[in-house]
Amino acid sequence: MTDFSMVLECSVSYRRNIKDMPFVKTLTDNELAVGVSRTMSEIFGDEFEFKSLRNIPLVTCQKLRESGVLSEGLIDNKDISAFGVNEDRTKYIFINEQDHIRLIAKDKGFNLEKCFGLANQMDDMLLEKLEMAFNNDYGYLTSNPCFMGTGMEISVMLFLPALTKSNKLGVVVNELLKNEFELNFYGVNGENSNCPFVIIKNKFTFGYKESEYAVKMQDIITRICELETNEENNIFDLSASALVDGIYRDYGIAGSCYRISFSESLEKIGNILWGIRLKMLKCKKQKSVFDFNYELRDFHLGNDLGVKEAEKLRAKMLNQFVLENISKGEVDV
């Protein structure tokens, strides 16, 4: 049976635009833009708390982006954008991001079926009250032609330390993703060969049904998880002592470094997580080790800090977290 424990999070979203209303990029009427927020509040207000980004300081918006609550597109359109989120942060509504409305359902672990259910539930509520821009030949019309049709995006975040360590993520991209899906590294701009946290997304939806892409994504994630498990076993079989040594070294650096960049701290957190999964390390704290990385990002540390001071503060916070919560397990290799 496939081990899906390396899947951290998945989401399903739908992009929608209101019929006879200009796309967001050409939406110059501020009152019309604000009206979308009011309409969403009327439809979903009992469950969601809606906030306009115009009334939120930019630094707070950036912190919310780092925490995964907001997107860069929402912040770019700060004067007219808004968002809504339910209490347990499983459902989001983005207003005037790239399209008038984006409905998002998220869940920890690999539970696409649940995400589809939540996203479709929100979509049904929306379509019951509003008429969307729709064409019989092209489906739902979106600002990005790649997402016309269903307007759906599936996103899955994975933790792949073995494939990262052996530099085999390129094989995943070439053999599995082809031209239909893309791989991005979490929390860094561009490629980072040492970052074990990756996000898989579909590139387009035009010409496919939701169920077809769901099956494709399920198959891809299943295969990636199998490849990760096999590679982890290969690494352990070839040199278990070297693997343990590498994980313990990063554990030691994370607990005692004086300065550290965010990308490097992400690598150390990745190796600590790997050590916990392999029972080389133990974690006392219930809070996810991965979730702690949000607190180490630039705007969470303080946007008025220079690089040197930010790296010193990040190191101090990482030291404290590791020393208080992580300890060595029982390993004999």
N, C-alpha and C positions, 0 to 999 in steps of 0.2 A: 504493500500500500504506500502511496506517495506521501512523503512528509512535507506538509505545507507550513511548518512552523517558521520558516524563513520569510513568509509573507507577513509584513508588518501592518499593511493597511490597503484597502481597496475602495474605489469610489466609482459611481456612475452619475453622469450629469447630462442634462438636456438643455440645448440652446434654443431660445424662442424669441421671436420678434412680433410685436403687435401689428396687426394688419393696418395698412394705409398710414403708418407712422415712419418717418425717416429713420434709417439706421443710426446707431449711436454716433458714428464718426461724422455724420452730417446733421446731427440733432443740435440746432442752434437755439431753439426755443427752451429756455431754462424752466419755464413754468410747465411745459409739456413733459420735460424730463422728470421733474419733481412729481408730476402726476402719476408716473409709473410706480413710484414708491408708495404713494397713497393708495393706489389700486391694489398693490401687493399686500399692503397692510390690511386692507378690507377683506381680501380673500383668505389670507393666512394668519391674520393678526392674533388669533386665539392661541396659537402654538409658538409663534415666532416673535422675537423682539427685534424690531427694525431700527436701524440707525443710519443717519445720513453721514457720509464721510466729510462733508463740508464742515460739520460742527466738531470734528475730531482732529486734534493736533496731528501734524504730519508724522512726528516721531512716534506717536501712539499707533498710527496706521501702520508704520513700518514694523513695529513690534508685533502687531496682529498678523502682518504678512509673514514674519519669521516664525510665528506660532502655527501657521497654516490656516488661519481664519480668513484672511484677505488674500487677494491676488494683486500682482503688479498692475494689471489692467484696471482694476477698481481704483487704485491709488492714482494712476495716470489721469483718470476722469473724476478726480476728487470733488470737483465743483458740482457734479450732477449725479454721482454714483451713491449707492446705498447698499446695505446688506442686511439680511435677517438670518438668525440662527436659533434653533430650538434649544431647549434646556440641556439635553445630554450631548449636544454637538454631533448629532448624526445626520442632521439635515440643514442645508444652507440654501439661501436664495441671494444671488448676486444681481444687482440692478444697475443697468447702464455700464457694464464692464466692456465687452466687445459687442454683445447683443443686448437687447432690452432686458432680457431675463435669462438667467442660468440657474437651473434647479439642480442641486447637488445632494447626493446621499453618500455617506461615508460609513465605514465600519472597520474595526480592528480585525486583523487576521484576514483570511481569504474566504469571504462570504459574499460573492457577487450576487447570489440569488436574493439575499436580504436587501442589498443595495438597489437592485432592479425593482424590487417590490416597493421600497420607499420612494424611489425616484418616479416610478409610474403613478404612485398614489398622489404625489404632488402635481404631476403633469395632468392627471385627470381632473384634479380640483381647478387647475388653471384653465384648461380647455373648456370646462363647464361654464366659466364666467367670461372668458375673453376669446375673441377670434384672432387666431395667429396668422401671420403671413405664410401662405401655403400655395404651392403650385402643383397641379395634377401630374405634371411630368417630372418635376424636380423635388417634390416633397416640401418639407419646411425650409424656408428661405433664411439664410444666415449671412452675417457680414463676411465670413470666411467661406468661400465656395466649397472648400474641402469638407465642411460639416453640413452641407445641405443634404436633404433626404431625411434622416432621422434626427440630425442635430445632436447625436449622442457621442459622448466621450467616456471611455473606460480607462481608469488609471489604477495601476497596482504598484505599490512600493515593496521592494524586496531587500533582504539582507543577504548578500552573497560573498562572504569572506573568502571561501575556498576558490571560487572562480576568479575573484579579484586577485588573490595572492598568486595564482598560477597564470595570470594574464590571459585567461580564456574567455573573457566577456565578449571579445571580438567575434568568437565563434558563434555565440548566442545571437549577436546582431546579424551576422551574415547568413546563418543557416535557418534561424527561426523567425526573426522579425521581418526579413526581406524588406519590401517597400511599403508595407501596410502598417507597421508599428514602429515606434521609435524608443530608444533608450536614453534617459537623461540621468545624470548624477545628482543626487539630492544635495541641496545646500551649497553648491559650488557653481561658478560660472564656467561653462565649457567642460572639457574632459578632465577627469582626475583619476588616473589609473590606480590610485591607492584608496579611493573611496568605495567602501563595500555596500553603500546604500544606493539603490538604483530605482528608477521609476519607469515603468513600461506603459505607453499610451498608444492608442490608435491614431494614425495620421489623418484619416478621413473616414467619412461614413457614407458618402454618396454612392448609391448603387447597391447597398447592402441593407438587410433587415437587422433590427436589434439582436434578434436571436442568433443570427449568423455570426455577428462579431463577438457575441458572448461566448459561443462555442469555440471560435478561434482563440480568444483570449484564454479561456479555460485550458485548451490544449497547450498553448505556449507556456503558461505558468506551470502547468504540470510537468512539462519537459524540462523547464529551467530548474525546478526544484529537484528533479531527478538527477540532472547534471551536477547541481551543487552537492547533493548527497554523495554521488559517486566520486566527485573531485575531493571532497572532504575525506572520504575513506582512503583515496589514493595517497593524499598528503600524509595522513596518519600512518598508513602502512609503510610508506617510504622512509619517513623520519619523524616519528612521534616525539622524540626528545627535542628536535629542532623546533617543532610546532609549539610545544609546551614552553620552551625557552623564549621564543618570540613573543608569545602571549604574556609571559611573566615579565619580560623586559618592558613591554608597553604598559603593563599594569604598574610597574615601578616608575616609569617616566610620568605617567598620568598622576601618580601620587606625590611626585616630588619636583616636577619641572618648575622653573621660575618664570618663563615666558612661553607662550604657545599660540600659534595661529588657529583660526577656526577650522581650517581644512585639516590641520594636523590633529587637533583635538577630536575631530570626527573619526579619524583613523584609529586613534587610541581607544575611543569609545567602542568602535567596531571590534577591535581585538578583545576588549574586555567582555563585550557581549558574546563573542565567539567562545571565550574561555568559560563563561557561565553556561552556555549551551552544552559544552563538552565536559562540564563539571570540573574544570580545572580551577575555576573561581566560583565563589559564592557571593550572592547579593542579599544583604539584610533588608534593604528597603523595598517596599512593595511597588513604589513608583517605577515605571519603566526606565531603564538606563538610557534608552534611546530618547525618551521624552526630555530627559535632562539636557540634551544638546541644545534645546531651544534657548535655555538660559545663558548659553555661551555665545550666542550670536551677537553681532555688532550692536544693533539698536537696543537689545536687552541689557547690554553692558553699559551703554550710555553713548549717545552720538557725539558728545563733546570731548570724548577721549581721543588722544592720538593713538597711533598704532602701538607704540611701545607700552603705554599705560593700559591699553585694552588687552594686550597680550599678557601683561603681568596680572591683571585682574582675572582674566579667563583662567590662567594657570592656578591662581589662588583658589578660585571656586571649584575647579576640577580636582585639585589636591584635596580639598575638604570633603568633597562628595565621595571620592575614592576611599580616603582614609576612614570615613565614617560608615561606609556601606559595603565596600568590597573587601573580600579576604580570600586567601588561597584555599583551594579545595585539596582533596587527597588524591594525589597523582603519583603513580610509579611506572615509569616507562623506560 
